[in-house]
Amino acid sequence: MDNNEKNLILFGLRVKHLRTVKEDISLRELAKRCDVEHSKIGKIEKGQIKIQLPTVFELAKGLSVHPRELFDFEFNIPK
């Protein structure tokens, strides 16, 4: 697994944390709050797909957080 894959997983875990701990909402509820399908959110949370910046903005909107909060995790940076 390379660093990009690890970062996708960490990003997904952060989204899931904000969804379940901060907001306590389901995938379907988050999907209603933003313009992202619930199945895609599930794949994002598992680090299975790459996403584009507009999706980051939609997730932040749906979670009522600033987009930078989605990146509040320790990045894997190549040495």
PyMOL Python script that loads the backbone (N, CA, C, O; Angstrom):
from pymol import cmd

cmd.read_pdbstr("""\
ATOM      1  N   MET A   1       0.857  -1.177   0.000  1.00  0.00           N
ATOM      2  CA  MET A   1       0.000   0.000   0.000  1.00  0.00           C
ATOM      3  C   MET A   1       0.901   1.238   0.000  1.00  0.00           C
ATOM      4  O   MET A   1       1.806   1.355   0.826  1.00  0.00           O
ATOM      5  N   ASP A   2       0.644   2.163  -0.938  1.00  0.00           N
ATOM      6  CA  ASP A   2       1.475   3.360  -0.995  1.00  0.00           C
ATOM      7  C   ASP A   2       0.895   4.474  -0.113  1.00  0.00           C
ATOM      8  O   ASP A   2      -0.184   4.328   0.462  1.00  0.00           O
ATOM      9  N   ASN A   3       1.625   5.577  -0.019  1.00  0.00           N
ATOM     10  CA  ASN A   3       1.220   6.677   0.855  1.00  0.00           C
ATOM     11  C   ASN A   3      -0.110   7.303   0.452  1.00  0.00           C
ATOM     12  O   ASN A   3      -0.894   7.702   1.314  1.00  0.00           O
ATOM     13  N   ASN A   4      -0.370   7.393  -0.849  1.00  0.00           N
ATOM     14  CA  ASN A   4      -1.646   7.960  -1.288  1.00  0.00           C
ATOM     15  C   ASN A   4      -2.821   7.102  -0.827  1.00  0.00           C
ATOM     16  O   ASN A   4      -3.846   7.626  -0.392  1.00  0.00           O
ATOM     17  N   GLU A   5      -2.670   5.803  -0.921  1.00  0.00           N
ATOM     18  CA  GLU A   5      -3.729   4.896  -0.467  1.00  0.00           C
ATOM     19  C   GLU A   5      -3.939   5.024   1.044  1.00  0.00           C
ATOM     20  O   GLU A   5      -5.072   5.027   1.525  1.00  0.00           O
ATOM     21  N   LYS A   6      -2.845   5.127   1.776  1.00  0.00           N
ATOM     22  CA  LYS A   6      -2.945   5.297   3.226  1.00  0.00           C
ATOM     23  C   LYS A   6      -3.656   6.607   3.572  1.00  0.00           C
ATOM     24  O   LYS A   6      -4.489   6.651   4.477  1.00  0.00           O
ATOM     25  N   ASN A   7      -3.317   7.668   2.841  1.00  0.00           N
ATOM     26  CA  ASN A   7      -3.956   8.956   3.105  1.00  0.00           C
ATOM     27  C   ASN A   7      -5.446   8.932   2.772  1.00  0.00           C
ATOM     28  O   ASN A   7      -6.243   9.572   3.458  1.00  0.00           O
ATOM     29  N   LEU A   8      -5.824   8.205   1.734  1.00  0.00           N
ATOM     30  CA  LEU A   8      -7.248   8.070   1.410  1.00  0.00           C
ATOM     31  C   LEU A   8      -7.991   7.362   2.537  1.00  0.00           C
ATOM     32  O   LEU A   8      -9.112   7.735   2.883  1.00  0.00           O
ATOM     33  N   ILE A   9      -7.362   6.346   3.104  1.00  0.00           N
ATOM     34  CA  ILE A   9      -7.979   5.627   4.219  1.00  0.00           C
ATOM     35  C   ILE A   9      -8.093   6.541   5.436  1.00  0.00           C
ATOM     36  O   ILE A   9      -9.126   6.562   6.104  1.00  0.00           O
ATOM     37  N   LEU A  10      -7.042   7.291   5.722  1.00  0.00           N
ATOM     38  CA  LEU A  10      -7.074   8.213   6.866  1.00  0.00           C
ATOM     39  C   LEU A  10      -8.113   9.305   6.666  1.00  0.00           C
ATOM     40  O   LEU A  10      -8.807   9.682   7.610  1.00  0.00           O
ATOM     41  N   PHE A  11      -8.226   9.818   5.436  1.00  0.00           N
ATOM     42  CA  PHE A  11      -9.249  10.817   5.128  1.00  0.00           C
ATOM     43  C   PHE A  11     -10.639  10.227   5.368  1.00  0.00           C
ATOM     44  O   PHE A  11     -11.495  10.863   5.983  1.00  0.00           O
ATOM     45  N   GLY A  12     -10.851   9.010   4.879  1.00  0.00           N
ATOM     46  CA  GLY A  12     -12.138   8.351   5.058  1.00  0.00           C
ATOM     47  C   GLY A  12     -12.481   8.125   6.519  1.00  0.00           C
ATOM     48  O   GLY A  12     -13.626   8.306   6.933  1.00  0.00           O
ATOM     49  N   LEU A  13     -11.487   7.731   7.294  1.00  0.00           N
ATOM     50  CA  LEU A  13     -11.718   7.542   8.730  1.00  0.00           C
ATOM     51  C   LEU A  13     -12.079   8.858   9.401  1.00  0.00           C
ATOM     52  O   LEU A  13     -12.888   8.891  10.328  1.00  0.00           O
ATOM     53  N   ARG A  14     -11.476   9.939   8.928  1.00  0.00           N
ATOM     54  CA  ARG A  14     -11.795  11.262   9.490  1.00  0.00           C
ATOM     55  C   ARG A  14     -13.234  11.650   9.158  1.00  0.00           C
ATOM     56  O   ARG A  14     -13.955  12.161  10.014  1.00  0.00           O
ATOM     57  N   VAL A  15     -13.645  11.412   7.936  1.00  0.00           N
ATOM     58  CA  VAL A  15     -15.031  11.700   7.543  1.00  0.00           C
ATOM     59  C   VAL A  15     -15.991  10.879   8.402  1.00  0.00           C
ATOM     60  O   VAL A  15     -16.976  11.404   8.922  1.00  0.00           O
ATOM     61  N   LYS A  16     -15.698   9.595   8.544  1.00  0.00           N
ATOM     62  CA  LYS A  16     -16.564   8.727   9.347  1.00  0.00           C
ATOM     63  C   LYS A  16     -16.618   9.200  10.800  1.00  0.00           C
ATOM     64  O   LYS A  16     -17.683   9.199  11.416  1.00  0.00           O
ATOM     65  N   HIS A  17     -15.473   9.603  11.342  1.00  0.00           N
ATOM     66  CA  HIS A  17     -15.427  10.104  12.719  1.00  0.00           C
ATOM     67  C   HIS A  17     -16.327  11.337  12.866  1.00  0.00           C
ATOM     68  O   HIS A  17     -17.128  11.420  13.797  1.00  0.00           O
ATOM     69  N   LEU A  18     -16.192  12.277  11.954  1.00  0.00           N
ATOM     70  CA  LEU A  18     -17.011  13.492  12.034  1.00  0.00           C
ATOM     71  C   LEU A  18     -18.495  13.161  11.864  1.00  0.00           C
ATOM     72  O   LEU A  18     -19.347  13.758  12.522  1.00  0.00           O
ATOM     73  N   ARG A  19     -18.796  12.224  10.994  1.00  0.00           N
ATOM     74  CA  ARG A  19     -20.194  11.848  10.754  1.00  0.00           C
ATOM     75  C   ARG A  19     -20.805  11.150  11.963  1.00  0.00           C
ATOM     76  O   ARG A  19     -21.937  11.446  12.346  1.00  0.00           O
ATOM     77  N   THR A  20     -20.061  10.225  12.564  1.00  0.00           N
ATOM     78  CA  THR A  20     -20.638   9.409  13.629  1.00  0.00           C
ATOM     79  C   THR A  20     -20.472  10.001  15.018  1.00  0.00           C
ATOM     80  O   THR A  20     -21.358   9.853  15.859  1.00  0.00           O
ATOM     81  N   VAL A  21     -19.358  10.666  15.273  1.00  0.00           N
ATOM     82  CA  VAL A  21     -19.103  11.203  16.613  1.00  0.00           C
ATOM     83  C   VAL A  21     -19.639  12.623  16.755  1.00  0.00           C
ATOM     84  O   VAL A  21     -20.379  12.922  17.693  1.00  0.00           O
ATOM     85  N   LYS A  22     -19.267  13.490  15.829  1.00  0.00           N
ATOM     86  CA  LYS A  22     -19.668  14.892  15.943  1.00  0.00           C
ATOM     87  C   LYS A  22     -21.143  15.095  15.595  1.00  0.00           C
ATOM     88  O   LYS A  22     -21.883  15.761  16.318  1.00  0.00           O
ATOM     89  N   GLU A  23     -21.543  14.513  14.487  1.00  0.00           N
ATOM     90  CA  GLU A  23     -22.904  14.742  13.985  1.00  0.00           C
ATOM     91  C   GLU A  23     -23.879  13.628  14.364  1.00  0.00           C
ATOM     92  O   GLU A  23     -25.083  13.874  14.449  1.00  0.00           O
ATOM     93  N   ASP A  24     -23.389  12.420  14.592  1.00  0.00           N
ATOM     94  CA  ASP A  24     -24.221  11.256  14.901  1.00  0.00           C
ATOM     95  C   ASP A  24     -25.329  11.074  13.867  1.00  0.00           C
ATOM     96  O   ASP A  24     -26.511  10.992  14.201  1.00  0.00           O
ATOM     97  N   ILE A  25     -24.910  11.012  12.593  1.00  0.00           N
ATOM     98  CA  ILE A  25     -25.875  10.848  11.506  1.00  0.00           C
ATOM     99  C   ILE A  25     -25.497   9.641  10.650  1.00  0.00           C
ATOM    100  O   ILE A  25     -24.354   9.186  10.661  1.00  0.00           O
ATOM    101  N   SER A  26     -26.457   9.146   9.926  1.00  0.00           N
ATOM    102  CA  SER A  26     -26.249   8.006   9.037  1.00  0.00           C
ATOM    103  C   SER A  26     -25.645   8.475   7.710  1.00  0.00           C
ATOM    104  O   SER A  26     -25.586   9.669   7.417  1.00  0.00           O
ATOM    105  N   LEU A  27     -25.202   7.499   6.925  1.00  0.00           N
ATOM    106  CA  LEU A  27     -24.711   7.814   5.581  1.00  0.00           C
ATOM    107  C   LEU A  27     -25.810   8.480   4.751  1.00  0.00           C
ATOM    108  O   LEU A  27     -25.560   9.439   4.021  1.00  0.00           O
ATOM    109  N   ARG A  28     -27.013   7.961   4.875  1.00  0.00           N
ATOM    110  CA  ARG A  28     -28.128   8.527   4.102  1.00  0.00           C
ATOM    111  C   ARG A  28     -28.447   9.965   4.526  1.00  0.00           C
ATOM    112  O   ARG A  28     -28.774  10.805   3.687  1.00  0.00           O
ATOM    113  N   GLU A  29     -28.352  10.240   5.811  1.00  0.00           N
ATOM    114  CA  GLU A  29     -28.602  11.601   6.278  1.00  0.00           C
ATOM    115  C   GLU A  29     -27.532  12.552   5.762  1.00  0.00           C
ATOM    116  O   GLU A  29     -27.844  13.663   5.333  1.00  0.00           O
ATOM    117  N   LEU A  30     -26.275  12.125   5.799  1.00  0.00           N
ATOM    118  CA  LEU A  30     -25.208  12.967   5.256  1.00  0.00           C
ATOM    119  C   LEU A  30     -25.423  13.193   3.769  1.00  0.00           C
ATOM    120  O   LEU A  30     -25.221  14.301   3.272  1.00  0.00           O
ATOM    121  N   ALA A  31     -25.829  12.152   3.057  1.00  0.00           N
ATOM    122  CA  ALA A  31     -26.094  12.285   1.621  1.00  0.00           C
ATOM    123  C   ALA A  31     -27.200  13.311   1.351  1.00  0.00           C
ATOM    124  O   ALA A  31     -27.136  14.049   0.368  1.00  0.00           O
ATOM    125  N   LYS A  32     -28.205  13.354   2.216  1.00  0.00           N
ATOM    126  CA  LYS A  32     -29.285  14.342   2.069  1.00  0.00           C
ATOM    127  C   LYS A  32     -28.770  15.762   2.277  1.00  0.00           C
ATOM    128  O   LYS A  32     -29.256  16.706   1.655  1.00  0.00           O
ATOM    129  N   ARG A  33     -27.785  15.902   3.153  1.00  0.00           N
ATOM    130  CA  ARG A  33     -27.247  17.227   3.474  1.00  0.00           C
ATOM    131  C   ARG A  33     -26.276  17.754   2.417  1.00  0.00           C
ATOM    132  O   ARG A  33     -26.023  18.956   2.342  1.00  0.00           O
ATOM    133  N   CYS A  34     -25.744  16.860   1.615  1.00  0.00           N
ATOM    134  CA  CYS A  34     -24.798  17.299   0.592  1.00  0.00           C
ATOM    135  C   CYS A  34     -25.102  16.589  -0.723  1.00  0.00           C
ATOM    136  O   CYS A  34     -25.920  15.671  -0.771  1.00  0.00           O
ATOM    137  N   ASP A  35     -24.451  17.013  -1.757  1.00  0.00           N
ATOM    138  CA  ASP A  35     -24.725  16.475  -3.087  1.00  0.00           C
ATOM    139  C   ASP A  35     -23.779  15.306  -3.393  1.00  0.00           C
ATOM    140  O   ASP A  35     -23.043  15.327  -4.380  1.00  0.00           O
ATOM    141  N   VAL A  36     -23.817  14.280  -2.517  1.00  0.00           N
ATOM    142  CA  VAL A  36     -22.984  13.086  -2.686  1.00  0.00           C
ATOM    143  C   VAL A  36     -23.854  11.877  -2.344  1.00  0.00           C
ATOM    144  O   VAL A  36     -24.521  11.866  -1.310  1.00  0.00           O
ATOM    145  N   GLU A  37     -23.850  10.874  -3.197  1.00  0.00           N
ATOM    146  CA  GLU A  37     -24.655   9.676  -2.945  1.00  0.00           C
ATOM    147  C   GLU A  37     -24.147   8.924  -1.715  1.00  0.00           C
ATOM    148  O   GLU A  37     -22.945   8.895  -1.454  1.00  0.00           O
ATOM    149  N   HIS A  38     -25.062   8.317  -0.964  1.00  0.00           N
ATOM    150  CA  HIS A  38     -24.661   7.629   0.264  1.00  0.00           C
ATOM    151  C   HIS A  38     -23.696   6.483  -0.011  1.00  0.00           C
ATOM    152  O   HIS A  38     -22.806   6.212   0.796  1.00  0.00           O
ATOM    153  N   SER A  39     -23.867   5.805  -1.150  1.00  0.00           N
ATOM    154  CA  SER A  39     -22.948   4.703  -1.471  1.00  0.00           C
ATOM    155  C   SER A  39     -21.537   5.220  -1.725  1.00  0.00           C
ATOM    156  O   SER A  39     -20.559   4.557  -1.382  1.00  0.00           O
ATOM    157  N   LYS A  40     -21.433   6.389  -2.318  1.00  0.00           N
ATOM    158  CA  LYS A  40     -20.120   6.995  -2.560  1.00  0.00           C
ATOM    159  C   LYS A  40     -19.486   7.422  -1.233  1.00  0.00           C
ATOM    160  O   LYS A  40     -18.278   7.269  -1.049  1.00  0.00           O
ATOM    161  N   ILE A  41     -20.282   7.949  -0.321  1.00  0.00           N
ATOM    162  CA  ILE A  41     -19.757   8.338   0.992  1.00  0.00           C
ATOM    163  C   ILE A  41     -19.202   7.105   1.702  1.00  0.00           C
ATOM    164  O   ILE A  41     -18.141   7.173   2.323  1.00  0.00           O
ATOM    165  N   GLY A  42     -19.906   5.988   1.617  1.00  0.00           N
ATOM    166  CA  GLY A  42     -19.426   4.749   2.224  1.00  0.00           C
ATOM    167  C   GLY A  42     -18.076   4.335   1.659  1.00  0.00           C
ATOM    168  O   GLY A  42     -17.194   3.905   2.403  1.00  0.00           O
ATOM    169  N   LYS A  43     -17.911   4.463   0.350  1.00  0.00           N
ATOM    170  CA  LYS A  43     -16.632   4.118  -0.286  1.00  0.00           C
ATOM    171  C   LYS A  43     -15.535   5.106   0.119  1.00  0.00           C
ATOM    172  O   LYS A  43     -14.382   4.717   0.305  1.00  0.00           O
ATOM    173  N   ILE A  44     -15.896   6.379   0.254  1.00  0.00           N
ATOM    174  CA  ILE A  44     -14.925   7.384   0.712  1.00  0.00           C
ATOM    175  C   ILE A  44     -14.454   7.034   2.111  1.00  0.00           C
ATOM    176  O   ILE A  44     -13.257   7.079   2.395  1.00  0.00           O
ATOM    177  N   GLU A  45     -15.388   6.684   2.987  1.00  0.00           N
ATOM    178  CA  GLU A  45     -15.039   6.359   4.376  1.00  0.00           C
ATOM    179  C   GLU A  45     -14.135   5.133   4.465  1.00  0.00           C
ATOM    180  O   GLU A  45     -13.379   4.990   5.425  1.00  0.00           O
ATOM    181  N   LYS A  46     -14.207   4.261   3.487  1.00  0.00           N
ATOM    182  CA  LYS A  46     -13.359   3.065   3.469  1.00  0.00           C
ATOM    183  C   LYS A  46     -12.057   3.287   2.700  1.00  0.00           C
ATOM    184  O   LYS A  46     -11.220   2.387   2.615  1.00  0.00           O
ATOM    185  N   GLY A  47     -11.890   4.487   2.139  1.00  0.00           N
ATOM    186  CA  GLY A  47     -10.680   4.787   1.376  1.00  0.00           C
ATOM    187  C   GLY A  47     -10.608   4.058   0.052  1.00  0.00           C
ATOM    188  O   GLY A  47      -9.521   3.810  -0.469  1.00  0.00           O
ATOM    189  N   GLN A  48     -11.762   3.714  -0.494  1.00  0.00           N
ATOM    190  CA  GLN A  48     -11.808   2.906  -1.711  1.00  0.00           C
ATOM    191  C   GLN A  48     -11.801   3.723  -2.994  1.00  0.00           C
ATOM    192  O   GLN A  48     -11.532   3.185  -4.068  1.00  0.00           O
ATOM    193  N   ILE A  49     -12.093   5.012  -2.897  1.00  0.00           N
ATOM    194  CA  ILE A  49     -12.127   5.833  -4.108  1.00  0.00           C
ATOM    195  C   ILE A  49     -11.408   7.153  -3.874  1.00  0.00           C
ATOM    196  O   ILE A  49     -11.326   7.655  -2.753  1.00  0.00           O
ATOM    197  N   LYS A  50     -10.889   7.696  -4.971  1.00  0.00           N
ATOM    198  CA  LYS A  50     -10.286   9.024  -4.930  1.00  0.00           C
ATOM    199  C   LYS A  50     -11.407  10.027  -5.144  1.00  0.00           C
ATOM    200  O   LYS A  50     -12.363   9.766  -5.873  1.00  0.00           O
ATOM    201  N   ILE A  51     -11.274  11.179  -4.494  1.00  0.00           N
ATOM    202  CA  ILE A  51     -12.325  12.188  -4.637  1.00  0.00           C
ATOM    203  C   ILE A  51     -11.722  13.498  -5.121  1.00  0.00           C
ATOM    204  O   ILE A  51     -10.516  13.721  -5.022  1.00  0.00           O
ATOM    205  N   GLN A  52     -12.577  14.347  -5.639  1.00  0.00           N
ATOM    206  CA  GLN A  52     -12.158  15.645  -6.125  1.00  0.00           C
ATOM    207  C   GLN A  52     -12.537  16.717  -5.114  1.00  0.00           C
ATOM    208  O   GLN A  52     -13.354  16.492  -4.221  1.00  0.00           O
ATOM    209  N   LEU A  53     -11.931  17.878  -5.271  1.00  0.00           N
ATOM    210  CA  LEU A  53     -12.131  18.972  -4.328  1.00  0.00           C
ATOM    211  C   LEU A  53     -13.598  19.362  -4.144  1.00  0.00           C
ATOM    212  O   LEU A  53     -14.004  19.612  -3.009  1.00  0.00           O
ATOM    213  N   PRO A  54     -14.411  19.427  -5.195  1.00  0.00           N
ATOM    214  CA  PRO A  54     -15.825  19.747  -4.969  1.00  0.00           C
ATOM    215  C   PRO A  54     -16.520  18.762  -4.016  1.00  0.00           C
ATOM    216  O   PRO A  54     -17.415  19.149  -3.266  1.00  0.00           O
ATOM    217  N   THR A  55     -16.108  17.504  -4.050  1.00  0.00           N
ATOM    218  CA  THR A  55     -16.677  16.514  -3.135  1.00  0.00           C
ATOM    219  C   THR A  55     -16.262  16.809  -1.704  1.00  0.00           C
ATOM    220  O   THR A  55     -17.059  16.650  -0.779  1.00  0.00           O
ATOM    221  N   VAL A  56     -15.023  17.238  -1.516  1.00  0.00           N
ATOM    222  CA  VAL A  56     -14.554  17.633  -0.179  1.00  0.00           C
ATOM    223  C   VAL A  56     -15.427  18.771   0.337  1.00  0.00           C
ATOM    224  O   VAL A  56     -15.849  18.755   1.494  1.00  0.00           O
ATOM    225  N   PHE A  57     -15.700  19.754  -0.512  1.00  0.00           N
ATOM    226  CA  PHE A  57     -16.538  20.887  -0.102  1.00  0.00           C
ATOM    227  C   PHE A  57     -17.951  20.432   0.255  1.00  0.00           C
ATOM    228  O   PHE A  57     -18.530  20.910   1.230  1.00  0.00           O
ATOM    229  N   GLU A  58     -18.505  19.513  -0.532  1.00  0.00           N
ATOM    230  CA  GLU A  58     -19.848  19.009  -0.250  1.00  0.00           C
ATOM    231  C   GLU A  58     -19.886  18.255   1.081  1.00  0.00           C
ATOM    232  O   GLU A  58     -20.815  18.430   1.870  1.00  0.00           O
ATOM    233  N   LEU A  59     -18.877  17.418   1.327  1.00  0.00           N
ATOM    234  CA  LEU A  59     -18.821  16.692   2.597  1.00  0.00           C
ATOM    235  C   LEU A  59     -18.713  17.660   3.773  1.00  0.00           C
ATOM    236  O   LEU A  59     -19.375  17.485   4.796  1.00  0.00           O
ATOM    237  N   ALA A  60     -17.880  18.670   3.618  1.00  0.00           N
ATOM    238  CA  ALA A  60     -17.729  19.669   4.689  1.00  0.00           C
ATOM    239  C   ALA A  60     -19.056  20.373   4.947  1.00  0.00           C
ATOM    240  O   ALA A  60     -19.435  20.595   6.096  1.00  0.00           O
ATOM    241  N   LYS A  61     -19.755  20.719   3.879  1.00  0.00           N
ATOM    242  CA  LYS A  61     -21.063  21.363   4.019  1.00  0.00           C
ATOM    243  C   LYS A  61     -22.028  20.445   4.762  1.00  0.00           C
ATOM    244  O   LYS A  61     -22.726  20.874   5.681  1.00  0.00           O
ATOM    245  N   GLY A  62     -22.059  19.196   4.360  1.00  0.00           N
ATOM    246  CA  GLY A  62     -22.974  18.234   4.977  1.00  0.00           C
ATOM    247  C   GLY A  62     -22.661  17.960   6.436  1.00  0.00           C
ATOM    248  O   GLY A  62     -23.556  17.658   7.225  1.00  0.00           O
ATOM    249  N   LEU A  63     -21.381  18.067   6.793  1.00  0.00           N
ATOM    250  CA  LEU A  63     -20.957  17.827   8.174  1.00  0.00           C
ATOM    251  C   LEU A  63     -20.897  19.117   9.001  1.00  0.00           C
ATOM    252  O   LEU A  63     -20.590  19.084  10.192  1.00  0.00           O
ATOM    253  N   SER A  64     -21.190  20.242   8.362  1.00  0.00           N
ATOM    254  CA  SER A  64     -21.154  21.564   9.019  1.00  0.00           C
ATOM    255  C   SER A  64     -19.787  21.861   9.624  1.00  0.00           C
ATOM    256  O   SER A  64     -19.680  22.323  10.760  1.00  0.00           O
ATOM    257  N   VAL A  65     -18.738  21.583   8.836  1.00  0.00           N
ATOM    258  CA  VAL A  65     -17.373  21.869   9.270  1.00  0.00           C
ATOM    259  C   VAL A  65     -16.643  22.611   8.156  1.00  0.00           C
ATOM    260  O   VAL A  65     -17.067  22.595   7.000  1.00  0.00           O
ATOM    261  N   HIS A  66     -15.542  23.260   8.519  1.00  0.00           N
ATOM    262  CA  HIS A  66     -14.676  23.867   7.513  1.00  0.00           C
ATOM    263  C   HIS A  66     -13.951  22.719   6.809  1.00  0.00           C
ATOM    264  O   HIS A  66     -13.600  21.737   7.463  1.00  0.00           O
ATOM    265  N   PRO A  67     -13.719  22.810   5.507  1.00  0.00           N
ATOM    266  CA  PRO A  67     -13.044  21.717   4.801  1.00  0.00           C
ATOM    267  C   PRO A  67     -11.719  21.289   5.433  1.00  0.00           C
ATOM    268  O   PRO A  67     -11.355  20.115   5.354  1.00  0.00           O
ATOM    269  N   ARG A  68     -11.000  22.208   6.052  1.00  0.00           N
ATOM    270  CA  ARG A  68      -9.712  21.833   6.659  1.00  0.00           C
ATOM    271  C   ARG A  68      -9.888  20.803   7.775  1.00  0.00           C
ATOM    272  O   ARG A  68      -8.965  20.040   8.061  1.00  0.00           O
ATOM    273  N   GLU A  69     -11.065  20.775   8.407  1.00  0.00           N
ATOM    274  CA  GLU A  69     -11.301  19.790   9.471  1.00  0.00           C
ATOM    275  C   GLU A  69     -11.308  18.358   8.936  1.00  0.00           C
ATOM    276  O   GLU A  69     -11.048  17.412   9.680  1.00  0.00           O
ATOM    277  N   LEU A  70     -11.603  18.204   7.657  1.00  0.00           N
ATOM    278  CA  LEU A  70     -11.586  16.879   7.054  1.00  0.00           C
ATOM    279  C   LEU A  70     -10.162  16.349   6.898  1.00  0.00           C
ATOM    280  O   LEU A  70      -9.949  15.145   6.753  1.00  0.00           O
ATOM    281  N   PHE A  71      -9.197  17.259   6.930  1.00  0.00           N
ATOM    282  CA  PHE A  71      -7.795  16.883   6.749  1.00  0.00           C
ATOM    283  C   PHE A  71      -7.019  16.895   8.061  1.00  0.00           C
ATOM    284  O   PHE A  71      -5.789  16.949   8.057  1.00  0.00           O
ATOM    285  N   ASP A  72      -7.727  16.846   9.174  1.00  0.00           N
ATOM    286  CA  ASP A  72      -7.086  16.881  10.481  1.00  0.00           C
ATOM    287  C   ASP A  72      -6.655  15.464  10.889  1.00  0.00           C
ATOM    288  O   ASP A  72      -7.223  14.854  11.795  1.00  0.00           O
ATOM    289  N   PHE A  73      -5.637  14.971  10.191  1.00  0.00           N
ATOM    290  CA  PHE A  73      -5.049  13.671  10.508  1.00  0.00           C
ATOM    291  C   PHE A  73      -3.590  13.722  10.077  1.00  0.00           C
ATOM    292  O   PHE A  73      -3.193  14.620   9.335  1.00  0.00           O
ATOM    293  N   GLU A  74      -2.804  12.780  10.528  1.00  0.00           N
ATOM    294  CA  GLU A  74      -1.372  12.726  10.239  1.00  0.00           C
ATOM    295  C   GLU A  74      -1.136  12.143   8.849  1.00  0.00           C
ATOM    296  O   GLU A  74      -1.354  10.954   8.621  1.00  0.00           O
ATOM    297  N   PHE A  75      -0.685  12.995   7.916  1.00  0.00           N
ATOM    298  CA  PHE A  75      -0.432  12.548   6.553  1.00  0.00           C
ATOM    299  C   PHE A  75       0.768  11.609   6.488  1.00  0.00           C
ATOM    300  O   PHE A  75       1.738  11.769   7.228  1.00  0.00           O
ATOM    301  N   ASN A  76       0.687  10.645   5.607  1.00  0.00           N
ATOM    302  CA  ASN A  76       1.839   9.801   5.285  1.00  0.00           C
ATOM    303  C   ASN A  76       2.578  10.467   4.127  1.00  0.00           C
ATOM    304  O   ASN A  76       2.101  10.484   2.992  1.00  0.00           O
ATOM    305  N   ILE A  77       3.733  11.004   4.433  1.00  0.00           N
ATOM    306  CA  ILE A  77       4.533  11.714   3.443  1.00  0.00           C
ATOM    307  C   ILE A  77       5.753  10.868   3.109  1.00  0.00           C
ATOM    308  O   ILE A  77       6.441  10.390   4.011  1.00  0.00           O
ATOM    309  N   PRO A  78       6.029  10.677   1.815  1.00  0.00           N
ATOM    310  CA  PRO A  78       7.205   9.868   1.454  1.00  0.00           C
ATOM    311  C   PRO A  78       8.483  10.525   1.951  1.00  0.00           C
ATOM    312  O   PRO A  78       8.610  11.749   1.961  1.00  0.00           O
ATOM    313  N   LYS A  79       9.427   9.684   2.365  1.00  0.00           N
ATOM    314  CA  LYS A  79      10.708  10.200   2.865  1.00  0.00           C
ATOM    315  C   LYS A  79      11.760  10.147   1.814  1.00  0.00           C
ATOM    316  O   LYS A  79      12.899  10.542   2.060  1.00  0.00           O
TER     317      LYS A  79
END
""", "prot")
cmd.dss("prot")
cmd.show_as("cartoon", "prot")
cmd.util.cbc("prot")
cmd.orient("prot")
